[in-house]
Amino acid sequence: MRVTGVALHARGLAVAGSRGSVFDGVDLDLPAGGLLAVHGPGGSGRTSLLLALSGRMRLAAGAIAVGKHRLPGDERAVRELVGVARAEPAVALEERLRVDELVRERCWTGREVTPARVHEAMDLVGVRAPGRDLVEDLPPWTATLFAVALALAERPRALVIDDVDRDCPREQVTEVWQALDRLRHNGCTVLAGCCDPPGPGGEPVLVELPRRSVDRLEVRR
């Protein structure tokens, strides 16, 4: 499974809610096939930034180039290029469903997704999730990589995965980052959110956000 990634460039990004700024003044340059790590504590706006970069969150200021497309303006085209594996509460796996139920659902709703594609993606990221297991019973790192594999099966050119290190011991967090590094080396641009930046290796582009009081903002699905 080879993917042709897409570059992202952003200048002066800001998102605001009813109680004021969520984040502002964010600049970044991410090459095609690169790894972005947006890190900061809960409430810092990590999820909002990732959704804005994927064309699913309205900007208060600034501009984004995703390949040849521009935001604001080309939201629909950008959403075709950038898949979202997890960005809660907007995008999340249904915890009461079983793994094989979610695979069948993705084959029904996803573009040209087949069970073979899903299993190929699972092999790439190195995840084993028994088909009869409920998502809520999966270890956190397994659920994270399963969400990545489901989104990857649609062959996006860039992929968003938030909360990479949530509820994960350090060893398993390292495994998740290694899987994401394999993904980008396979061509896909990776946009990840985390509390703490990844360790050495992978040469990620780092964006740190301070703690802010945020609102649940309107998300474009």
JOPELIN-V68876 format. One record per residue. N is the residue number from 0. RES is the residue in one small letter. OMEGA is omega in degrees with one decimal (NA if undefined). Layout:
((N RES OMEGA) (N RES OMEGA))
This chain:
((0 m 174.5) (1 r 179.6) (2 v 174.3) (3 t -176.4) (4 g -179.0) (5 v 178.9) (6 a 176.0) (7 l 175.6) (8 h -178.0) (9 a 178.7) (10 r 172.0) (11 g -175.2) (12 l 174.6) (13 a 172.1) (14 v -178.3) (15 a 174.2) (16 g -176.1) (17 s -180.0) (18 r 176.4) (19 g -172.7) (20 s 171.0) (21 v 169.7) (22 f 176.4) (23 d 175.4) (24 g -178.3) (25 v 172.9) (26 d 174.4) (27 l 174.9) (28 d -177.4) (29 l -179.7) (30 p 173.7) (31 a -176.9) (32 g 179.0) (33 g 179.0) (34 l 175.6) (35 l 175.3) (36 a 176.1) (37 v -174.1) (38 h -178.7) (39 g -178.5) (40 p 174.7) (41 g -178.0) (42 g -178.0) (43 s -179.6) (44 g -178.6) (45 r -177.3) (46 t 179.5) (47 s 178.7) (48 l 179.8) (49 l 178.8) (50 l 176.3) (51 a 179.4) (52 l -179.6) (53 s 178.7) (54 g -175.3) (55 r 177.5) (56 m -177.2) (57 r 177.1) (58 l 170.3) (59 a 178.9) (60 a 175.8) (61 g -177.3) (62 a -179.5) (63 i 170.1) (64 a 175.6) (65 v -170.2) (66 g -179.4) (67 k -176.5) (68 h -176.1) (69 r 172.7) (70 l -0.8) (71 p 172.9) (72 g -174.1) (73 d -174.9) (74 e -176.6) (75 r 179.7) (76 a -179.9) (77 v 178.8) (78 r 175.1) (79 e -176.7) (80 l -171.4) (81 v 176.4) (82 g 178.4) (83 v 178.0) (84 a 177.8) (85 r 173.7) (86 a -171.6) (87 e 7.1) (88 p -174.6) (89 a -177.1) (90 v -179.3) (91 a 173.3) (92 l 175.5) (93 e -171.6) (94 e -177.5) (95 r 176.5) (96 l 176.7) (97 r -178.4) (98 v -177.2) (99 d 175.6) (100 e 178.9) (101 l 175.8) (102 v 178.8) (103 r 178.8) (104 e -179.8) (105 r 176.1) (106 c -179.9) (107 w -172.5) (108 t -174.2) (109 g -179.9) (110 r 175.2) (111 e 178.6) (112 v 176.3) (113 t 175.5) (114 p 178.9) (115 a 177.7) (116 r 179.7) (117 v -178.2) (118 h 174.0) (119 e 178.0) (120 a 177.8) (121 m 176.8) (122 d -178.6) (123 l -178.6) (124 v 173.8) (125 g -179.3) (126 v 175.4) (127 r -179.6) (128 a -178.5) (129 p -172.8) (130 g -177.2) (131 r -178.7) (132 d 170.5) (133 l 179.0) (134 v -178.3) (135 e 179.0) (136 d 179.0) (137 l 170.9) (138 p -175.1) (139 p -179.2) (140 w 176.5) (141 t 177.8) (142 a 178.5) (143 t -176.9) (144 l 174.9) (145 f 176.5) (146 a 177.2) (147 v -177.8) (148 a 178.6) (149 l 179.5) (150 a -178.4) (151 l -179.4) (152 a 176.7) (153 e 177.3) (154 r 174.9) (155 p 177.3) (156 r 171.5) (157 a -174.4) (158 l 178.7) (159 v 171.6) (160 i -178.5) (161 d 176.7) (162 d -178.3) (163 v -173.6) (164 d -177.2) (165 r 174.9) (166 d -176.9) (167 c 170.4) (168 p -174.6) (169 r -177.8) (170 e -179.5) (171 q 174.4) (172 v 177.6) (173 t 178.8) (174 e 178.8) (175 v 178.4) (176 w 177.0) (177 q 177.5) (178 a 178.4) (179 l 177.1) (180 d 175.9) (181 r -179.4) (182 l -179.1) (183 r 175.8) (184 h 174.2) (185 n 172.6) (186 g -173.8) (187 c 172.1) (188 t -174.1) (189 v 177.8) (190 l -172.5) (191 a 175.1) (192 g -175.7) (193 c 174.2) (194 c -178.5) (195 d -179.9) (196 p 177.8) (197 p 178.2) (198 g -179.7) (199 p -180.0) (200 g 177.8) (201 g 177.8) (202 e -179.4) (203 p 166.7) (204 v -174.8) (205 l 172.0) (206 v -180.0) (207 e 177.8) (208 l 176.8) (209 p 177.9) (210 r 175.7) (211 r 171.8) (212 s -173.7) (213 v 174.6) (214 d 167.3) (215 r -172.0) (216 l 179.9) (217 e -179.7) (218 v 177.5) (219 r -177.5) (220 r NA))
